[in-house]
Amino acid sequence: MSEEEFVTEPIEEGEVTITTAEEEAEEEVVTVDIDVNAALLEAMVARTEIIEKLAKGEYRTEEAITMLQSIAIPSLEKRRRARKK
């Protein structure tokens, strides 16, 4: 049996949840993934709006291309991973 670092967090008076440090690190990765997914969704919505306006004739092709290229697409490069000891 290996020694693990435990973290306690009170939920309600008298109740305590015990998690390992490794589980805490995994929760951070999930949060980062959710943030990236939300940013990806926002970028997709913005691109869809531009394409719809292009199809309706509200934008010229060159304008639409420039606008589409200006939308930043988030990446997973900054993803944090849990360290194993």
C-alpha positions, 0 to 999 in steps of 0.5 A: 500500500503506497502513501497518498496525500489526502485532501478533505473538503467539508460538504455540510456540517459534520460531513467530509469528503476525502479525495487523493491529490491525484483525483484533485489534479484530474478535476483540474484537467476536466475544468480546462477541457470544459473551458476549451470546449466552451471556447470552441463552441463560441468560435463555431457559432461566430463562424456560422453567423459569418457564413450565414450572412455570406450566404444571404449576401450581406458580406462579400467573399473577401470580407467573410474570409478575413472575418473567418480568419480573425476568429481565434481557435482555442487549443489544448496546448496549455492543458495541465496533467497530473504528476505521478510521484 
